Amino acid sequence: MILDGKCPKGPIQTSWDRHRFDLKLVNPANKRKYKVLVVGTGLAGGAAAATLGELGYNVEAFCYQDSARRAHSIAAQGGINAAKNYPNDGDSIYRLFYDTIKGGDFRAREADVWRLAQVSNNIIDQCVAQGVPFARDYAGYLDNRSFGGAQVSRTFYARGQTGQQLLLGAYSALSRQVKAGTVKLFARTEMLDLVVVDGEAKGITIRDLITGEIRTHVGDAVVLCTGGYVNVFYLSTNAMGCSVTANWRAHKKGAFFANPCYTQIHPTCIPQHGEHQSKLTLMSESLRNDGRCWAPKKKGDNRHPNDIPEDERDYYLERKYPSFGNLAPRDIASRAAKEQCDDGRGVGPGGRGVNLDFSDAIKRVGEHTIRERYGNLFEMYEKITDENAYKQPMRMYPAPHYSMGGLWVDYNCESNVPGLFVLGEANFSVHGANRLGASALMQGLADGYFVIPYTIANYLAKTKPGAVKADHPECKKSVEDVKSYNNRLLNINGKKTVSEFHRELGKIMWENVGMARSEETLKDAIKRIPALREEFWKNVKVTGKGEELNQQLENAGRVADFLEFGELMAKDALHRNESCGGHFRVEHQMPDGEAKRDDENYCYVGAWEFKGVDKEPELHKEPLTFENVHLAVRSYK
């Protein structure tokens, strides 16, 4: 099937404005008749629930955390992009659009990216009005810093905790609507199924994580804002609870999964320190504004970094990419760091690390200024490593961080299942094969505050409110299916823990479908994952009961979904016989080791349809056209 993204025709500069005018509206009195279910309360979900509540819709919002404030958006550190051009350094909406298309290695829709760039400025105004404490310069004006893949300073920030401050802004707006009665918040609930009635999304089945109760909530539309899936690698920078479950259960009910092989490996994370570590810690890309990445020129040089003279250091990003230097995009910077380590010039235990050095910046602007910019990040680094990064370089190594792939959506953020909308990291729409730093927060808030309020009305205006009740046969069937699935997990009573299976899957994924992939490694993963999945369903040990707080059961369901999803991810990577962005096939690279795209055969979005476990999924394609930024070899040199 050839998919239609329903992008507006005509000049891209006016595409979103014209499209908004063409969308149907729901008048204020009628909005009160509709109910919208929002799953996830991060930046996309919190912003969407708050905005739809403010508009007058009845909203039910769900999160598995004990508070909407604990959504994983809180972990974002470095900043949020917008084309305000406050530094007067040549930025514009078009330049942000161009940088994002190029950064994604020409694998994103132009229309979606233009809209993102256009509304970016509204986001900053909205957040300042909410009281988000963005950094300001001496005169009191909003400050900016640089991020990877851009030669301008367009990133607004709040030290190294921008995600937390933006989420508190969205949470305050959400709390206001909870108080007003337009939003009902259901914390400690996990979505385990999508209810589809006559081909349209009309509800979700959730498990109350405290009591174990399984029940259905019905509405007129469902909005998924459930984040990414890189915990398929087991070790990642994501929170332990982040999973593919909501997306995967929707996928099994008919929603297409687009570009699952596009995963981002972040170049600056604290290296793994042992086999039994359960997660990795991100160090913000913003550190590369002042930190310089280097490795010893000599192989196996185990001297203390401060004892290695300047002429024996290889500032490899500055050497390879002089135009962008240490602010090369993430996929490129990650591969470059791996290159140094594979060459035997890595630092720290096992040689899996490179240095991020602030000594020059401290000499230039003083330690006090560096503390002001990144103080909380330096503190976090010292707590974990017991090393003072003001006195010696940080050690960094790439780690799984973000999912560019996600459920397929059209220009209205609506999936191929009518009534199912997908926002933020959970969809595939704007980042192509590689997300630029500080663009995740931009996308989440753009979708939640400025896109879904318009586009969901277009669907609801054609829908009769309250058409499906909680006693509908599909709702009852969904509850029974979820209960049966959970009971199956509880009754296996095997010998291996859920974590053991997750760790084994993560190892297969990281070694075969990680930073570098090949036909051989991908086929190996596709062979090994079904075998591991079969063992899981015969030998996993899930203690406790379903009718109680049971984190073993929660985790077992999530890992079971990862064991199915990981196979699809490997199949998507195998079918895409090219390198682009974060998808790096070693058979397809330039003589200098850069990614080699195949625009003739792979300039499309690959969206997969679920046909059953152990059955071949069906591939659907949405061709990508580039009329405003011409296809070119991506170069940051």
Secondary structure, 3 states (H helix, E strand, C coil): CECCCCCCCCCHHHHHHHHHHHCCCCCHHHHCCCEEEEECCCHHHHHHHHHHHHHCCEEEEECCCCCHHHCHHHHCCCCEECCCCCCCCCCCHHHHHHHHHHHCCCCCCHHHHHHHHHHHHHHHHHHHHHCCCCCECCCCCECCECCCCCCCCCEECCCCCHHHHHHHHHHHHHHHHHHHCCEEEECCEEEEEEEEECCEEEEEEEEECCCCCEEEEECCEEEECCCCCHHHHCCCCCCCCCCCHHHHHHHHCCCCEECCCCEEEEEEECCCCCCCCCCCCECCHHHHHCCEEEEECCCCCCCCHHHCCHHHEECHHHHHCCCCHHHCCHHHHHHHHHHHHHCCCCCCHHHCCEEEECHHHHHHHCHHHHHHHHHHHHHHHHHHHCCCCCCCCEEEEEEEEEECCEECCCCCCECCCCCEEECHHHECCCCCCCCCCCCHHHHHHHHHHHHHHHHHHHHHCCCCCCCCCCCCHHHHHHHHHHHHHHHHHHHHCCCECHHHHHHHHHHHHHHHHCCCECHHHHHHHHHHHHHHHHHHHHHECCCCCCCCCCHHHHHHHHHHHHHHHHHHHHHHHHHCCCCECCECECCCECCCCCECCCHHHHCEEEEEECCCCCCCCEEEEEECCCCCCCCCCCCCC
